Amino acid sequence: MTVEENLKKLNLSIPIAPDPVGNYAAYVKSNNLIFISGQLPIDTNGKLLKGKLGLDLNNQDGEKATKLAILNVLGQLQKAIGNLNLVKRCIKITGYYNCTENFTDHPKLLNTASDLVIKVLGEKGIHARAVIGANSLPLNAAVELETIFEI
């Protein structure tokens, strides 16, 4: 199936890639790799999902934030290459979660992103990953996802 068919089946659409919130490139191409800068959970209205997991936010909020962030990753990727069917592989996803010191569900929350990328890209979406809990994130975002793709 094509990426478009998979998105339709999932009732998802790729958002317009948000502008960077600082002095950096949203993505960088190097040979056949695309490095996508950290994407925040910003919805299509420009609203950022803010807060700390384990304090202000629960796991359901974390899953919603992760889904928003990974959709923004796909938006940046589409902006970078024009057609997501050109992706050869998702190489790595790194997730940073704004959370309390005793929060331990980071891997479960990052599964939201991993599962979505695999559903959208098929086997090309299978990737390595790392997940990290942080005391704070830029703009008090709930999550930040950075990724590497091969085209």
C-alpha positions as CSV (number, residue, x, y, z in Angstrom):
1,M,0.0,0.0,0.0
2,T,1.1,3.6,-0.6
3,V,1.6,6.0,2.3
4,E,-1.5,7.9,1.1
5,E,-3.6,4.7,1.3
6,N,-2.3,3.9,4.7
7,L,-3.1,7.5,6.0
8,K,-6.6,7.2,4.6
9,K,-7.1,3.8,6.2
10,L,-5.9,5.4,9.5
11,N,-8.2,8.5,9.0
12,L,-5.1,10.7,9.3
13,S,-3.7,13.6,7.3
14,I,-0.2,15.0,7.4
15,P,-0.3,18.6,8.8
16,I,1.5,21.5,7.3
17,A,5.0,21.5,8.9
18,P,5.2,24.0,11.7
19,D,8.0,26.7,11.5
20,P,11.0,26.2,13.9
21,V,10.6,27.9,17.2
22,G,14.3,29.0,17.2
23,N,17.3,29.8,15.1
24,Y,17.7,26.4,13.4
25,A,16.6,24.4,10.3
26,A,13.6,22.2,10.7
27,Y,15.4,19.5,8.8
28,V,18.8,18.9,7.1
29,K,19.5,16.7,4.2
30,S,22.9,14.9,4.0
31,N,23.4,12.5,1.2
32,N,20.5,10.1,1.5
33,L,19.6,11.0,5.1
34,I,17.1,13.5,6.4
35,F,17.6,14.7,10.0
36,I,14.5,16.2,11.4
37,S,14.9,18.7,14.3
38,G,12.9,18.1,17.4
39,Q,9.2,18.4,16.8
40,L,6.8,19.5,19.5
41,P,3.1,18.6,20.0
42,I,1.6,21.5,18.1
43,D,-1.9,21.0,16.7
44,T,-3.2,22.3,13.4
45,N,-4.5,25.5,15.2
46,G,-0.9,26.2,16.4
47,K,-1.7,25.2,20.0
48,L,1.1,23.5,21.9
49,L,0.3,20.7,24.3
50,K,2.2,21.8,27.4
51,G,2.9,20.3,30.8
52,K,4.7,17.7,32.8
53,L,3.8,14.0,32.7
54,G,3.2,12.6,36.2
55,L,2.1,16.1,37.4
56,D,0.0,18.2,35.0
57,L,-0.5,15.4,32.4
58,N,-1.5,11.8,32.5
59,N,-0.6,9.0,30.0
60,Q,-3.5,9.7,27.8
61,D,-2.3,13.3,27.4
62,G,1.2,11.9,26.7
63,E,-0.1,9.7,24.0
64,K,-2.0,12.6,22.4
65,A,1.2,14.8,22.6
66,T,3.3,12.0,21.0
67,K,0.8,11.6,18.2
68,L,0.8,15.3,17.5
69,A,4.6,15.4,17.5
70,I,5.1,12.4,15.2
71,L,2.5,13.9,12.8
72,N,4.6,17.1,12.7
73,V,7.7,14.9,12.0
74,L,5.9,13.5,9.0
75,G,4.9,17.0,8.0
76,Q,8.5,18.1,8.0
77,L,9.6,15.0,6.2
78,Q,6.9,15.6,3.5
79,K,8.1,19.2,3.2
80,A,11.7,18.0,2.8
81,I,11.1,15.3,0.2
82,G,7.7,16.1,-1.3
83,N,6.4,12.5,-1.3
84,L,6.5,10.2,1.7
85,N,6.6,7.2,-0.7
86,L,10.2,8.1,-1.4
87,V,11.2,7.1,2.2
88,K,13.5,4.0,2.2
89,R,13.5,3.7,6.0
90,C,12.9,5.4,9.3
91,I,16.3,4.9,10.9
92,K,15.7,6.3,14.4
93,I,13.2,8.1,16.7
94,T,14.4,9.8,19.8
95,G,11.7,10.9,22.3
96,Y,12.2,13.4,25.1
97,Y,9.5,13.6,27.7
98,N,8.9,16.4,30.1
99,C,8.1,14.4,33.3
100,T,8.5,14.1,37.0
101,E,11.5,12.2,38.4
102,N,9.4,9.1,39.2
103,F,7.6,8.9,35.9
104,T,8.5,5.6,34.1
105,D,6.1,5.1,31.2
106,H,8.3,6.8,28.6
107,P,8.6,3.6,26.5
108,K,4.9,3.1,26.4
109,L,4.3,6.7,25.3
110,L,6.9,6.5,22.6
111,N,5.2,3.4,21.2
112,T,2.5,5.8,20.0
113,A,5.0,7.3,17.6
114,S,6.7,4.0,16.7
115,D,3.3,2.3,16.0
116,L,2.1,5.2,13.8
117,V,5.3,5.4,11.7
118,I,5.1,1.6,11.1
119,K,1.4,1.8,10.2
120,V,2.1,4.7,7.8
121,L,5.3,3.5,6.2
122,G,4.9,-0.3,6.6
123,E,8.1,-2.3,7.1
124,K,10.1,0.8,6.1
125,G,8.9,2.3,9.4
126,I,10.7,-0.2,11.6
127,H,13.4,1.8,13.4
128,A,15.9,2.1,16.3
129,R,14.9,4.4,19.1
130,A,15.8,6.0,22.4
131,V,13.6,7.6,25.0
132,I,14.6,10.0,27.7
133,G,12.8,11.7,30.6
134,A,13.7,15.4,31.1
135,N,13.1,17.8,33.9
136,S,11.9,20.4,31.4
137,L,11.6,20.9,27.6
138,P,11.4,24.0,25.4
139,L,8.2,26.0,25.9
140,N,7.1,23.5,28.6
141,A,6.2,21.1,25.8
142,A,5.1,17.6,26.9
143,V,7.3,15.8,24.4
144,E,9.9,16.5,21.7
145,L,10.7,14.0,19.0
146,E,13.7,14.0,16.7
147,T,14.1,11.6,13.9
148,I,16.4,10.3,11.1
149,F,15.0,9.0,7.8
150,E,16.7,7.5,4.7
151,I,15.5,8.4,1.3
